[in-house]
């Protein structure tokens, strides 16, 4: 059982289904009014300000976390180095 369509039959079906429609004058006027409203009114909306503030907050928290991790890495590295020196000095004293 084959369900494939020929190219001509497919074109016929699409031409029946996809009928071009001219938009009404009222629809075009409403669309233009919305575009003018969005582009012309309030370049800084409250939502944009909230998103910017949240982004800055998240970046600050992430940066603080990164600084803390780097600091802890340096402290642990210094601790390892001092521990090795102490172990070497203890082995010299014991022998």
N, C-alpha and C positions, 0 to 999 in steps of 0.2 A: 504494500500500500504506500504509494509515493505521495508526499504532501508538497512537493516542490511546485512552484508556479513558474510559468513561462514569463519572460520579460514583458511581453505584450500584455498578458493578463495582470501582471503586477502593476504596470502603468495604468491600466484601466481602473483597477481597484483604488489606486492612489488618487487618480483624478476624480473618482466619485467621492472619496472620503475627504480629501483636502481641497475644499472649494474656497477660493479666495473671497474674503469678505472685506468690504470697505468699512473702516471704523466710523462710528457716528460722530457728528460734530461735537456733541456733548462729551463723548469720551476723550476726544482730542483736546478740548478745552480743559477738562479736569486733569489730564496728563500734563499739559503745559503749566497749569496752575501749581501742581505738585512739584514740578521741576523748579519753577521759580521760587516756590516756598523753601525747598530744600537748599537751593544754592544761594538764595538771597537773605535768608533769615538766620540769625544767630550762628555766626561762624564757630563759636565755642558753645556747644550745647552742654547741658549738665551731665549727660552720659559720657561725652568725650572727656570732660574734666575728671569724672570718676575713674574712667579707664586709665587716664594718664597718671593720676595719683596712685592707683593700685599698682600700675607697672613700676613706678618709681619706688614704691614701698617694697615690692618683691625684689627689685634689683638691689636695694639697700640691704635687705635681709640676706640675700644671696652673697653679696659682697662681704658682709660681716662674717658669714659662715666661712667663706674662703679665707679671710684674714685669720680667723681663729684656727683653722686647719693648718695654715702655713706656720703660725706661731707655735702650735703644738708640735709640729714636725721639727722645727728648729730646737725647741726645748728637749725633745726626745733625742735628737741627734747629739746635742751637747751632753745630755745625760749618758748616752752610750759611750761617747769619747771619754768622759771623765771616769766612767766605770772601768773601761779598758785600762786607763792609766793607773787607776787604783789597784786593779788586779795585777798589773805588771809590777807595781811597786811592792805589793804584798808578797808576790812570788820571789822577788829578789831578797826581801827581808828574811823569809823563811829558809832559804837555801844557804 
